Each structure stands twice: as structure tokens, then as C-alpha cells.
């Protein structure tokens, strides 16, 4: 994983956030830095899981769309009170 472009952004964000948070209540400071850490972890996980090269990314999205279409086609439909699956037959 290439984190080189991410490091200067993090450093600038931390510097700015630190200067703004001087004198703030501890609970506010702790919650702000907790959100920052959670955001960084989320970005790192997404970059590790999702493909970064264009060709691989396109294949990943196509496979995802195909998987969703197959799930919709093979979904088990719940039965209605008349014993027929939904979408079949007419109510009388």
C-alpha cells in the first residue's frame, strides 16, 4: 500500500487540529482525535481491500454488480397467506 501522499495530509491536519484544540475540554479533544483515528483506519482498510489500479478496479465493480444481479435472481421469495410465493398468481 502506498501511503506517501497520505502522510503530508495527516501531518498538516494534525498540526492545524492541535493549534485549534489548545485550551479545549478534554472530552472534546479525546472525541476529535478518536474520530481522526477512526477515519485513518477506515481509509487504510479501504485502500487495502479495494483494488487501486484502474483495470483491477473495473473488474472488481463488474464482479460486484454481477453478484448483486445473481442475488436478486436467486432470492427466495416469502410465501403469502394463500400459499403462493409473492409475484406468482393473482389474488381472487
mmCIF file as gemmi writes it, N, C-alpha and C atoms, coordinates in Angstrom:
data_model
loop_
_atom_site.group_PDB
_atom_site.id
_atom_site.type_symbol
_atom_site.label_atom_id
_atom_site.label_alt_id
_atom_site.label_comp_id
_atom_site.label_asym_id
_atom_site.label_entity_id
_atom_site.label_seq_id
_atom_site.pdbx_PDB_ins_code
_atom_site.Cartn_x
_atom_site.Cartn_y
_atom_site.Cartn_z
_atom_site.occupancy
_atom_site.B_iso_or_equiv
_atom_site.pdbx_formal_charge
_atom_site.auth_seq_id
_atom_site.auth_asym_id
_atom_site.pdbx_PDB_model_num
ATOM 1 N N . UNK Axp A 1 ? 0.848 -1.172 0 1 0 ? 1 A 1
ATOM 2 C CA . UNK Axp A 1 ? 0 0 0 1 0 ? 1 A 1
ATOM 3 C C . UNK Axp A 1 ? 0.893 1.234 0 1 0 ? 1 A 1
ATOM 4 N N . UNK Axp A 2 ? 0.588 2.189 -0.878 1 0 ? 2 A 1
ATOM 5 C CA . UNK Axp A 2 ? 1.366 3.404 -0.992 1 0 ? 2 A 1
ATOM 6 C C . UNK Axp A 2 ? 0.708 4.494 -0.158 1 0 ? 2 A 1
ATOM 7 N N . UNK Axp A 3 ? 1.347 4.849 0.955 1 0 ? 3 A 1
ATOM 8 C CA . UNK Axp A 3 ? 0.771 5.865 1.841 1 0 ? 3 A 1
ATOM 9 C C . UNK Axp A 3 ? 1.514 7.185 1.751 1 0 ? 3 A 1
ATOM 10 N N . UNK Axp A 4 ? 2.422 7.332 0.783 1 0 ? 4 A 1
ATOM 11 C CA . UNK Axp A 4 ? 3.216 8.557 0.674 1 0 ? 4 A 1
ATOM 12 C C . UNK Axp A 4 ? 2.352 9.808 0.539 1 0 ? 4 A 1
ATOM 13 N N . UNK Axp A 5 ? 1.314 9.854 -0.324 1 0 ? 5 A 1
ATOM 14 C CA . UNK Axp A 5 ? 0.517 11.079 -0.408 1 0 ? 5 A 1
ATOM 15 C C . UNK Axp A 5 ? -0.317 11.332 0.847 1 0 ? 5 A 1
ATOM 16 N N . UNK Axp A 6 ? -0.577 10.311 1.604 1 0 ? 6 A 1
ATOM 17 C CA . UNK Axp A 6 ? -1.415 10.445 2.783 1 0 ? 6 A 1
ATOM 18 C C . UNK Axp A 6 ? -0.664 11.082 3.955 1 0 ? 6 A 1
ATOM 19 N N . UNK Axp A 7 ? 0.633 10.866 4.043 1 0 ? 7 A 1
ATOM 20 C CA . UNK Axp A 7 ? 1.418 11.325 5.197 1 0 ? 7 A 1
ATOM 21 C C . UNK Axp A 7 ? 1.464 12.852 5.315 1 0 ? 7 A 1
ATOM 22 N N . UNK Axp A 8 ? 1.744 13.605 4.243 1 0 ? 8 A 1
ATOM 23 C CA . UNK Axp A 8 ? 1.724 15.073 4.402 1 0 ? 8 A 1
ATOM 24 C C . UNK Axp A 8 ? 0.344 15.609 4.788 1 0 ? 8 A 1
ATOM 25 N N . UNK Axp A 9 ? -0.694 14.998 4.284 1 0 ? 9 A 1
ATOM 26 C CA . UNK Axp A 9 ? -2.05 15.427 4.631 1 0 ? 9 A 1
ATOM 27 C C . UNK Axp A 9 ? -2.322 15.203 6.115 1 0 ? 9 A 1
ATOM 28 N N . UNK Axp A 10 ? -1.877 14.066 6.614 1 0 ? 10 A 1
ATOM 29 C CA . UNK Axp A 10 ? -2.07 13.763 8.037 1 0 ? 10 A 1
ATOM 30 C C . UNK Axp A 10 ? -1.295 14.75 8.891 1 0 ? 10 A 1
ATOM 31 N N . UNK Axp A 11 ? -0.056 15.024 8.517 1 0 ? 11 A 1
ATOM 32 C CA . UNK Axp A 11 ? 0.776 15.947 9.29 1 0 ? 11 A 1
ATOM 33 C C . UNK Axp A 11 ? 0.151 17.342 9.32 1 0 ? 11 A 1
ATOM 34 N N . UNK Axp A 12 ? -0.319 17.821 8.184 1 0 ? 12 A 1
ATOM 35 C CA . UNK Axp A 12 ? -0.939 19.146 8.134 1 0 ? 12 A 1
ATOM 36 C C . UNK Axp A 12 ? -2.227 19.171 8.961 1 0 ? 12 A 1
ATOM 37 N N . UNK Axp A 13 ? -3.01 18.113 8.851 1 0 ? 13 A 1
ATOM 38 C CA . UNK Axp A 13 ? -4.249 18.04 9.621 1 0 ? 13 A 1
ATOM 39 C C . UNK Axp A 13 ? -4.01 18.011 11.116 1 0 ? 13 A 1
ATOM 40 N N . UNK Axp A 14 ? -3.016 17.243 11.53 1 0 ? 14 A 1
ATOM 41 C CA . UNK Axp A 14 ? -2.708 17.173 12.963 1 0 ? 14 A 1
ATOM 42 C C . UNK Axp A 14 ? -2.186 18.503 13.483 1 0 ? 14 A 1
ATOM 43 N N . UNK Axp A 15 ? -1.345 19.167 12.695 1 0 ? 15 A 1
ATOM 44 C CA . UNK Axp A 15 ? -0.818 20.463 13.124 1 0 ? 15 A 1
ATOM 45 C C . UNK Axp A 15 ? -1.921 21.493 13.282 1 0 ? 15 A 1
ATOM 46 N N . UNK Axp A 16 ? -2.803 21.564 12.311 1 0 ? 16 A 1
ATOM 47 C CA . UNK Axp A 16 ? -3.918 22.513 12.377 1 0 ? 16 A 1
ATOM 48 C C . UNK Axp A 16 ? -4.882 22.183 13.497 1 0 ? 16 A 1
ATOM 49 N N . UNK Axp A 17 ? -5.179 20.92 13.659 1 0 ? 17 A 1
ATOM 50 C CA . UNK Axp A 17 ? -6.111 20.492 14.701 1 0 ? 17 A 1
ATOM 51 C C . UNK Axp A 17 ? -5.535 20.77 16.087 1 0 ? 17 A 1
ATOM 52 N N . UNK Axp A 18 ? -4.248 20.535 16.266 1 0 ? 18 A 1
ATOM 53 C CA . UNK Axp A 18 ? -3.611 20.774 17.562 1 0 ? 18 A 1
ATOM 54 C C . UNK Axp A 18 ? -3.665 22.25 17.928 1 0 ? 18 A 1
ATOM 55 N N . UNK Axp A 19 ? -3.405 23.118 16.955 1 0 ? 19 A 1
ATOM 56 C CA . UNK Axp A 19 ? -3.423 24.554 17.262 1 0 ? 19 A 1
ATOM 57 C C . UNK Axp A 19 ? -4.832 25.041 17.599 1 0 ? 19 A 1
ATOM 58 N N . UNK Axp A 20 ? -5.836 24.448 16.997 1 0 ? 20 A 1
ATOM 59 C CA . UNK Axp A 20 ? -7.222 24.85 17.275 1 0 ? 20 A 1
ATOM 60 C C . UNK Axp A 20 ? -7.686 24.313 18.63 1 0 ? 20 A 1
ATOM 61 N N . UNK Axp A 21 ? -7.219 23.139 19.02 1 0 ? 21 A 1
ATOM 62 C CA . UNK Axp A 21 ? -7.715 22.472 20.222 1 0 ? 21 A 1
ATOM 63 C C . UNK Axp A 21 ? -7.017 22.905 21.512 1 0 ? 21 A 1
ATOM 64 N N . UNK Axp A 22 ? -6.108 23.86 21.45 1 0 ? 22 A 1
ATOM 65 C CA . UNK Axp A 22 ? -5.43 24.335 22.658 1 0 ? 22 A 1
ATOM 66 C C . UNK Axp A 22 ? -6.47 24.975 23.578 1 0 ? 22 A 1
ATOM 67 N N . UNK Axp A 23 ? -6.557 24.5 24.797 1 0 ? 23 A 1
ATOM 68 C CA . UNK Axp A 23 ? -7.488 25.042 25.775 1 0 ? 23 A 1
ATOM 69 C C . UNK Axp A 23 ? -8.883 24.454 25.701 1 0 ? 23 A 1
ATOM 70 N N . UNK Axp A 24 ? -9.124 23.491 24.821 1 0 ? 24 A 1
ATOM 71 C CA . UNK Axp A 24 ? -10.451 22.87 24.713 1 0 ? 24 A 1
ATOM 72 C C . UNK Axp A 24 ? -10.628 21.831 25.819 1 0 ? 24 A 1
ATOM 73 N N . UNK Axp A 25 ? -11.875 21.514 26.177 1 0 ? 25 A 1
ATOM 74 C CA . UNK Axp A 25 ? -12.105 20.476 27.196 1 0 ? 25 A 1
ATOM 75 C C . UNK Axp A 25 ? -11.531 19.13 26.742 1 0 ? 25 A 1
ATOM 76 N N . UNK Axp A 26 ? -11.137 18.331 27.707 1 0 ? 26 A 1
ATOM 77 C CA . UNK Axp A 26 ? -10.507 17.045 27.386 1 0 ? 26 A 1
ATOM 78 C C . UNK Axp A 26 ? -11.44 16.112 26.626 1 0 ? 26 A 1
ATOM 79 N N . UNK Axp A 27 ? -12.729 16.109 26.974 1 0 ? 27 A 1
ATOM 80 C CA . UNK Axp A 27 ? -13.657 15.21 26.291 1 0 ? 27 A 1
ATOM 81 C C . UNK Axp A 27 ? -13.775 15.573 24.811 1 0 ? 27 A 1
ATOM 82 N N . UNK Axp A 28 ? -13.718 16.865 24.498 1 0 ? 28 A 1
ATOM 83 C CA . UNK Axp A 28 ? -13.791 17.297 23.112 1 0 ? 28 A 1
ATOM 84 C C . UNK Axp A 28 ? -12.527 16.909 22.356 1 0 ? 28 A 1
ATOM 85 N N . UNK Axp A 29 ? -11.391 17.098 23 1 0 ? 29 A 1
ATOM 86 C CA . UNK Axp A 29 ? -10.124 16.732 22.381 1 0 ? 29 A 1
ATOM 87 C C . UNK Axp A 29 ? -10.056 15.227 22.15 1 0 ? 29 A 1
ATOM 88 N N . UNK Axp A 30 ? -10.459 14.452 23.143 1 0 ? 30 A 1
ATOM 89 C CA . UNK Axp A 30 ? -10.418 12.993 23.01 1 0 ? 30 A 1
ATOM 90 C C . UNK Axp A 30 ? -11.371 12.519 21.916 1 0 ? 30 A 1
ATOM 91 N N . UNK Axp A 31 ? -12.568 13.087 21.842 1 0 ? 31 A 1
ATOM 92 C CA . UNK Axp A 31 ? -13.514 12.653 20.809 1 0 ? 31 A 1
ATOM 93 C C . UNK Axp A 31 ? -13.032 13.052 19.416 1 0 ? 31 A 1
ATOM 94 N N . UNK Axp A 32 ? -12.414 14.222 19.29 1 0 ? 32 A 1
ATOM 95 C CA . UNK Axp A 32 ? -11.897 14.656 17.996 1 0 ? 32 A 1
ATOM 96 C C . UNK Axp A 32 ? -10.781 13.741 17.517 1 0 ? 32 A 1
ATOM 97 N N . UNK Axp A 33 ? -9.849 13.436 18.383 1 0 ? 33 A 1
ATOM 98 C CA . UNK Axp A 33 ? -8.756 12.556 17.979 1 0 ? 33 A 1
ATOM 99 C C . UNK Axp A 33 ? -9.236 11.118 17.785 1 0 ? 33 A 1
ATOM 100 N N . UNK Axp A 34 ? -10.254 10.708 18.508 1 0 ? 34 A 1
ATOM 101 C CA . UNK Axp A 34 ? -10.846 9.388 18.268 1 0 ? 34 A 1
ATOM 102 C C . UNK Axp A 34 ? -11.465 9.299 16.881 1 0 ? 34 A 1
ATOM 103 N N . UNK Axp A 35 ? -12.168 10.357 16.482 1 0 ? 35 A 1
ATOM 104 C CA . UNK Axp A 35 ? -12.74 10.392 15.123 1 0 ? 35 A 1
ATOM 105 C C . UNK Axp A 35 ? -11.641 10.404 14.075 1 0 ? 35 A 1
ATOM 106 N N . UNK Axp A 36 ? -10.555 11.13 14.336 1 0 ? 36 A 1
ATOM 107 C CA . UNK Axp A 36 ? -9.424 11.174 13.406 1 0 ? 36 A 1
ATOM 108 C C . UNK Axp A 36 ? -8.812 9.794 13.226 1 0 ? 36 A 1
ATOM 109 N N . UNK Axp A 37 ? -8.599 9.093 14.324 1 0 ? 37 A 1
ATOM 110 C CA . UNK Axp A 37 ? -8.013 7.748 14.257 1 0 ? 37 A 1
ATOM 111 C C . UNK Axp A 37 ? -8.958 6.795 13.532 1 0 ? 37 A 1
ATOM 112 N N . UNK Axp A 38 ? -10.247 6.877 13.835 1 0 ? 38 A 1
ATOM 113 C CA . UNK Axp A 38 ? -11.23 6.028 13.163 1 0 ? 38 A 1
ATOM 114 C C . UNK Axp A 38 ? -11.244 6.29 11.657 1 0 ? 38 A 1
ATOM 115 N N . UNK Axp A 39 ? -11.161 7.553 11.264 1 0 ? 39 A 1
ATOM 116 C CA . UNK Axp A 39 ? -11.112 7.899 9.85 1 0 ? 39 A 1
ATOM 117 C C . UNK Axp A 39 ? -9.873 7.358 9.164 1 0 ? 39 A 1
ATOM 118 N N . UNK Axp A 40 ? -8.729 7.465 9.821 1 0 ? 40 A 1
ATOM 119 C CA . UNK Axp A 40 ? -7.481 6.95 9.238 1 0 ? 40 A 1
ATOM 120 C C . UNK Axp A 40 ? -7.523 5.432 9.095 1 0 ? 40 A 1
ATOM 121 N N . UNK Axp A 41 ? -8.071 4.759 10.075 1 0 ? 41 A 1
ATOM 122 C CA . UNK Axp A 41 ? -8.184 3.297 9.992 1 0 ? 41 A 1
ATOM 123 C C . UNK Axp A 41 ? -9.121 2.918 8.847 1 0 ? 41 A 1
ATOM 124 N N . UNK Axp A 42 ? -10.232 3.643 8.71 1 0 ? 42 A 1
ATOM 125 C CA . UNK Axp A 42 ? -11.174 3.357 7.626 1 0 ? 42 A 1
ATOM 126 C C . UNK Axp A 42 ? -10.523 3.537 6.263 1 0 ? 42 A 1
ATOM 127 N N . UNK Axp A 43 ? -9.778 4.619 6.082 1 0 ? 43 A 1
ATOM 128 C CA . UNK Axp A 43 ? -9.091 4.852 4.807 1 0 ? 43 A 1
ATOM 129 C C . UNK Axp A 43 ? -8.07 3.761 4.538 1 0 ? 43 A 1
ATOM 130 N N . UNK Axp A 44 ? -7.305 3.38 5.545 1 0 ? 44 A 1
ATOM 131 C CA . UNK Axp A 44 ? -6.289 2.339 5.36 1 0 ? 44 A 1
ATOM 132 C C . UNK Axp A 44 ? -6.927 1.01 4.978 1 0 ? 44 A 1
ATOM 133 N N . UNK Axp A 45 ? -8.028 0.649 5.639 1 0 ? 45 A 1
ATOM 134 C CA . UNK Axp A 45 ? -8.702 -0.615 5.329 1 0 ? 45 A 1
ATOM 135 C C . UNK Axp A 45 ? -9.286 -0.582 3.917 1 0 ? 45 A 1
ATOM 136 N N . UNK Axp A 46 ? -9.92 0.518 3.55 1 0 ? 46 A 1
ATOM 137 C CA . UNK Axp A 46 ? -10.495 0.611 2.205 1 0 ? 46 A 1
ATOM 138 C C . UNK Axp A 46 ? -9.414 0.545 1.125 1 0 ? 46 A 1
ATOM 139 N N . UNK Axp A 47 ? -8.293 1.191 1.359 1 0 ? 47 A 1
ATOM 140 C CA . UNK Axp A 47 ? -7.21 1.129 0.381 1 0 ? 47 A 1
ATOM 141 C C . UNK Axp A 47 ? -6.602 -0.258 0.306 1 0 ? 47 A 1
ATOM 142 N N . UNK Axp A 48 ? -6.617 -0.988 1.389 1 0 ? 48 A 1
ATOM 143 C CA . UNK Axp A 48 ? -6.066 -2.342 1.379 1 0 ? 48 A 1
ATOM 144 C C . UNK Axp A 48 ? -7.022 -3.33 0.723 1 0 ? 48 A 1
ATOM 145 N N . UNK Axp A 49 ? -8.328 -3.118 0.886 1 0 ? 49 A 1
ATOM 146 C CA . UNK Axp A 49 ? -9.321 -4.066 0.384 1 0 ? 49 A 1
ATOM 147 C C . UNK Axp A 49 ? -9.672 -3.806 -1.079 1 0 ? 49 A 1
ATOM 148 N N . UNK Axp A 50 ? -9.912 -2.558 -1.425 1 0 ? 50 A 1
ATOM 149 C CA . UNK Axp A 50 ? -10.312 -2.227 -2.797 1 0 ? 50 A 1
ATOM 150 C C . UNK Axp A 50 ? -9.083 -2.13 -3.697 1 0 ? 50 A 1
ATOM 151 N N . UNK Axp A 51 ? -9.173 -2.642 -4.9 1 0 ? 51 A 1
ATOM 152 C CA . UNK Axp A 51 ? -8.037 -2.565 -5.812 1 0 ? 51 A 1
ATOM 153 C C . UNK Axp A 51 ? -7.738 -1.118 -6.19 1 0 ? 51 A 1
ATOM 154 N N . UNK Axp A 52 ? -6.462 -0.786 -6.371 1 0 ? 52 A 1
ATOM 155 C CA . UNK Axp A 52 ? -6.064 0.581 -6.649 1 0 ? 52 A 1
ATOM 156 C C . UNK Axp A 52 ? -5.773 0.844 -8.126 1 0 ? 52 A 1
ATOM 157 N N . UNK Axp A 53 ? -5.496 -0.192 -8.91 1 0 ? 53 A 1
ATOM 158 C CA . UNK Axp A 53 ? -5.218 0.015 -10.327 1 0 ? 53 A 1
ATOM 159 C C . UNK Axp A 53 ? -6.525 0.014 -11.101 1 0 ? 53 A 1
ATOM 160 N N . UNK Axp A 54 ? -6.589 0.84 -12.132 1 0 ? 54 A 1
ATOM 161 C CA . UNK Axp A 54 ? -7.83 1.073 -12.857 1 0 ? 54 A 1
ATOM 162 C C . UNK Axp A 54 ? -8.43 -0.204 -13.443 1 0 ? 54 A 1
ATOM 163 N N . UNK Axp A 55 ? -7.594 -1.044 -14.061 1 0 ? 55 A 1
ATOM 164 C CA . UNK Axp A 55 ? -8.097 -2.268 -14.691 1 0 ? 55 A 1
ATOM 165 C C . UNK Axp A 55 ? -8.686 -3.2 -13.631 1 0 ? 55 A 1
ATOM 166 N N . UNK Axp A 56 ? -7.996 -3.344 -12.512 1 0 ? 56 A 1
ATOM 167 C CA . UNK Axp A 56 ? -8.481 -4.22 -11.445 1 0 ? 56 A 1
ATOM 168 C C . UNK Axp A 56 ? -9.732 -3.647 -10.79 1 0 ? 56 A 1
ATOM 169 N N . UNK Axp A 57 ? -9.783 -2.336 -10.65 1 0 ? 57 A 1
ATOM 170 C CA . UNK Axp A 57 ? -10.944 -1.698 -10.04 1 0 ? 57 A 1
ATOM 171 C C . UNK Axp A 57 ? -12.187 -1.919 -10.902 1 0 ? 57 A 1
ATOM 172 N N . UNK Axp A 58 ? -12.045 -1.79 -12.224 1 0 ? 58 A 1
ATOM 173 C CA . UNK Axp A 58 ? -13.163 -2.003 -13.127 1 0 ? 58 A 1
ATOM 174 C C . UNK Axp A 58 ? -13.661 -3.443 -13.034 1 0 ? 58 A 1
ATOM 175 N N . UNK Axp A 59 ? -12.737 -4.397 -12.995 1 0 ? 59 A 1
ATOM 176 C CA . UNK Axp A 59 ? -13.129 -5.804 -12.868 1 0 ? 59 A 1
ATOM 177 C C . UNK Axp A 59 ? -13.83 -6.05 -11.537 1 0 ? 59 A 1
ATOM 178 N N . UNK Axp A 60 ? -13.368 -5.416 -10.474 1 0 ? 60 A 1
ATOM 179 C CA . UNK Axp A 60 ? -13.984 -5.592 -9.155 1 0 ? 60 A 1
ATOM 180 C C . UNK Axp A 60 ? -15.425 -5.09 -9.18 1 0 ? 60 A 1
ATOM 181 N N . UNK Axp A 61 ? -15.672 -3.901 -9.762 1 0 ? 61 A 1
ATOM 182 C CA . UNK Axp A 61 ? -17.022 -3.354 -9.803 1 0 ? 61 A 1
ATOM 183 C C . UNK Axp A 61 ? -17.935 -4.201 -10.68 1 0 ? 61 A 1
ATOM 184 N N . UNK Axp A 62 ? -17.408 -4.719 -11.786 1 0 ? 62 A 1
ATOM 185 C CA . UNK Axp A 62 ? -18.226 -5.586 -12.643 1 0 ? 62 A 1
ATOM 186 C C . UNK Axp A 62 ? -18.622 -6.865 -11.907 1 0 ? 62 A 1
ATOM 187 N N . UNK Axp A 63 ? -17.665 -7.459 -11.198 1 0 ? 63 A 1
ATOM 188 C CA . UNK Axp A 63 ? -17.978 -8.668 -10.428 1 0 ? 63 A 1
ATOM 189 C C . UNK Axp A 63 ? -19 -8.376 -9.331 1 0 ? 63 A 1
ATOM 190 N N . UNK Axp A 64 ? -18.87 -7.233 -8.695 1 0 ? 64 A 1
ATOM 191 C CA . UNK Axp A 64 ? -19.824 -6.859 -7.647 1 0 ? 64 A 1
ATOM 192 C C . UNK Axp A 64 ? -21.223 -6.694 -8.226 1 0 ? 64 A 1
ATOM 193 N N . UNK Axp A 65 ? -21.337 -6.001 -9.366 1 0 ? 65 A 1
ATOM 194 C CA . UNK Axp A 65 ? -22.638 -5.816 -9.997 1 0 ? 65 A 1
ATOM 195 C C . UNK Axp A 65 ? -23.227 -7.151 -10.429 1 0 ? 65 A 1
ATOM 196 N N . UNK Axp A 66 ? -22.4 -8.033 -10.982 1 0 ? 66 A 1
ATOM 197 C CA . UNK Axp A 66 ? -22.876 -9.355 -11.403 1 0 ? 66 A 1
ATOM 198 C C . UNK Axp A 66 ? -23.36 -10.155 -10.192 1 0 ? 66 A 1
ATOM 199 N N . UNK Axp A 67 ? -22.63 -10.079 -9.095 1 0 ? 67 A 1
ATOM 200 C CA . UNK Axp A 67 ? -23.024 -10.792 -7.876 1 0 ? 67 A 1
ATOM 201 C C . UNK Axp A 67 ? -24.369 -10.286 -7.358 1 0 ? 67 A 1
ATOM 202 N N . UNK Axp A 68 ? -24.563 -8.955 -7.366 1 0 ? 68 A 1
ATOM 203 C CA . UNK Axp A 68 ? -25.834 -8.403 -6.895 1 0 ? 68 A 1
ATOM 204 C C . UNK Axp A 68 ? -26.988 -8.839 -7.793 1 0 ? 68 A 1
ATOM 205 N N . UNK Axp A 69 ? -26.78 -8.876 -9.104 1 0 ? 69 A 1
ATOM 206 C CA . UNK Axp A 69 ? -27.838 -9.31 -10.008 1 0 ? 69 A 1
ATOM 207 C C . UNK Axp A 69 ? -28.188 -10.774 -9.777 1 0 ? 69 A 1
ATOM 208 N N . UNK Axp A 70 ? -27.173 -11.608 -9.559 1 0 ? 70 A 1
ATOM 209 C CA . UNK Axp A 70 ? -27.435 -13.021 -9.29 1 0 ? 70 A 1
ATOM 210 C C . UNK Axp A 70 ? -28.188 -13.202 -7.974 1 0 ? 70 A 1
ATOM 211 N N . UNK Axp A 71 ? -27.855 -12.406 -6.967 1 0 ? 71 A 1
ATOM 212 C CA . UNK Axp A 71 ? -28.567 -12.491 -5.685 1 0 ? 71 A 1
ATOM 213 C C . UNK Axp A 71 ? -30.03 -12.133 -5.857 1 0 ? 71 A 1
ATOM 214 N N . UNK Axp A 72 ? -30.315 -11.101 -6.674 1 0 ? 72 A 1
ATOM 215 C CA . UNK Axp A 72 ? -31.709 -10.714 -6.905 1 0 ? 72 A 1
ATOM 216 C C . UNK Axp A 72 ? -32.471 -11.805 -7.639 1 0 ? 72 A 1
ATOM 217 N N . UNK Axp A 73 ? -31.813 -12.475 -8.585 1 0 ? 73 A 1
ATOM 218 C CA . UNK Axp A 73 ? -32.483 -13.507 -9.369 1 0 ? 73 A 1
ATOM 219 C C . UNK Axp A 73 ? -32.752 -14.759 -8.556 1 0 ? 73 A 1
ATOM 220 N N . UNK Axp A 74 ? -31.856 -15.11 -7.653 1 0 ? 74 A 1
ATOM 221 C CA . UNK Axp A 74 ? -31.99 -16.359 -6.898 1 0 ? 74 A 1
ATOM 222 C C . UNK Axp A 74 ? -32.564 -16.154 -5.501 1 0 ? 74 A 1
ATOM 223 N N . UNK Axp A 75 ? -33.048 -14.954 -5.228 1 0 ? 75 A 1
ATOM 224 C CA . UNK Axp A 75 ? -33.597 -14.668 -3.898 1 0 ? 75 A 1
ATOM 225 C C . UNK Axp A 75 ? -34.842 -15.514 -3.658 1 0 ? 75 A 1
ATOM 226 N N . UNK Axp A 76 ? -34.952 -16.068 -2.468 1 0 ? 76 A 1
ATOM 227 C CA . UNK Axp A 76 ? -36.127 -16.857 -2.095 1 0 ? 76 A 1
ATOM 228 C C . UNK Axp A 76 ? -37.217 -15.883 -1.69 1 0 ? 76 A 1
ATOM 229 N N . UNK Axp A 77 ? -38.348 -16.003 -2.344 1 0 ? 77 A 1
ATOM 230 C CA . UNK Axp A 77 ? -39.449 -15.093 -2.055 1 0 ? 77 A 1
ATOM 231 C C . UNK Axp A 77 ? -40.307 -15.667 -0.929 1 0 ? 77 A 1
ATOM 232 N N . UNK Axp A 78 ? -40.696 -14.819 0.024 1 0 ? 78 A 1
ATOM 233 C CA . UNK Axp A 78 ? -41.548 -15.306 1.124 1 0 ? 78 A 1
ATOM 234 C C . UNK Axp A 78 ? -42.937 -15.674 0.6 1 0 ? 78 A 1
ATOM 235 N N . UNK Axp A 79 ? -43.53 -16.658 1.248 1 0 ? 79 A 1
ATOM 236 C CA . UNK Axp A 79 ? -44.867 -17.078 0.833 1 0 ? 79 A 1
ATOM 237 C C . UNK Axp A 79 ? -45.92 -16.162 1.425 1 0 ? 79 A 1
ATOM 238 N N . UNK Axp A 80 ? -46.98 -15.954 0.657 1 0 ? 80 A 1
ATOM 239 C CA . UNK Axp A 80 ? -48.116 -15.174 1.137 1 0 ? 80 A 1
ATOM 240 C C . UNK Axp A 80 ? -49.089 -16.123 1.82 1 0 ? 80 A 1
ATOM 241 N N . UNK Axp A 81 ? -50.087 -15.579 2.476 1 0 ? 81 A 1
ATOM 242 C CA . UNK Axp A 81 ? -51.041 -16.442 3.195 1 0 ? 81 A 1
ATOM 243 C C . UNK Axp A 81 ? -51.741 -17.468 2.308 1 0 ? 81 A 1
ATOM 244 N N . UNK Axp A 82 ? -51.877 -17.229 0.995 1 0 ? 82 A 1
ATOM 245 C CA . UNK Axp A 82 ? -52.569 -18.189 0.145 1 0 ? 82 A 1
ATOM 246 C C . UNK Axp A 82 ? -51.655 -19.351 -0.278 1 0 ? 82 A 1
ATOM 247 N N . UNK Axp A 83 ? -50.415 -19.348 0.192 1 0 ? 83 A 1
ATOM 248 C CA . UNK Axp A 83 ? -49.5 -20.464 -0.083 1 0 ? 83 A 1
ATOM 249 C C . UNK Axp A 83 ? -48.648 -20.279 -1.311 1 0 ? 83 A 1
ATOM 250 N N . UNK Axp A 84 ? -48.877 -19.234 -2.053 1 0 ? 84 A 1
ATOM 251 C CA . UNK Axp A 84 ? -48.088 -18.98 -3.257 1 0 ? 84 A 1
ATOM 252 C C . UNK Axp A 84 ? -46.982 -17.962 -2.949 1 0 ? 84 A 1
ATOM 253 N N . UNK Axp A 85 ? -45.819 -18.122 -3.568 1 0 ? 85 A 1
ATOM 254 C CA . UNK Axp A 85 ? -44.785 -17.111 -3.397 1 0 ? 85 A 1
ATOM 255 C C . UNK Axp A 85 ? -45.242 -15.774 -3.961 1 0 ? 85 A 1
ATOM 256 N N . UNK Axp A 86 ? -44.715 -14.69 -3.424 1 0 ? 86 A 1
ATOM 257 C CA . UNK Axp A 86 ? -45.085 -13.363 -3.907 1 0 ? 86 A 1
ATOM 258 C C . UNK Axp A 86 ? -44.702 -13.225 -5.368 1 0 ? 86 A 1
ATOM 259 N N . UNK Axp A 87 ? -45.527 -12.532 -6.135 1 0 ? 87 A 1
ATOM 260 C CA . UNK Axp A 87 ? -45.245 -12.304 -7.532 1 0 ? 87 A 1
ATOM 261 C C . UNK Axp A 87 ? -45.791 -13.402 -8.438 1 0 ? 87 A 1
ATOM 262 N N . UNK Axp A 88 ? -46.412 -14.44 -7.883 1 0 ? 88 A 1
ATOM 263 C CA . UNK Axp A 88 ? -46.998 -15.515 -8.701 1 0 ? 88 A 1
ATOM 264 C C . UNK Axp A 88 ? -48.493 -15.574 -8.434 1 0 ? 88 A 1
ATOM 265 N N . UNK Axp A 89 ? -49.246 -15.719 -9.495 1 0 ? 89 A 1
ATOM 266 C CA . UNK Axp A 89 ? -50.692 -15.857 -9.344 1 0 ? 89 A 1
ATOM 267 C C . UNK Axp A 89 ? -51.36 -14.548 -9.008 1 0 ? 89 A 1
ATOM 268 N N . UNK Axp A 90 ? -52.669 -14.567 -9.027 1 0 ? 90 A 1
ATOM 269 C CA . UNK Axp A 90 ? -53.456 -13.379 -8.727 1 0 ? 90 A 1
ATOM 270 C C . UNK Axp A 90 ? -54.311 -13.649 -7.496 1 0 ? 90 A 1
ATOM 271 N N . UNK Axp A 91 ? -54.518 -12.597 -6.741 1 0 ? 91 A 1
ATOM 272 C CA . UNK Axp A 91 ? -55.441 -12.715 -5.614 1 0 ? 91 A 1
ATOM 273 C C . UNK Axp A 91 ? -56.868 -12.695 -6.137 1 0 ? 91 A 1
ATOM 274 N N . UNK Axp A 92 ? -57.705 -13.507 -5.56 1 0 ? 92 A 1
ATOM 275 C CA . UNK Axp A 92 ? -59.102 -13.558 -6.016 1 0 ? 92 A 1
ATOM 276 C C . UNK Axp A 92 ? -60.01 -12.914 -5.012 1 0 ? 92 A 1
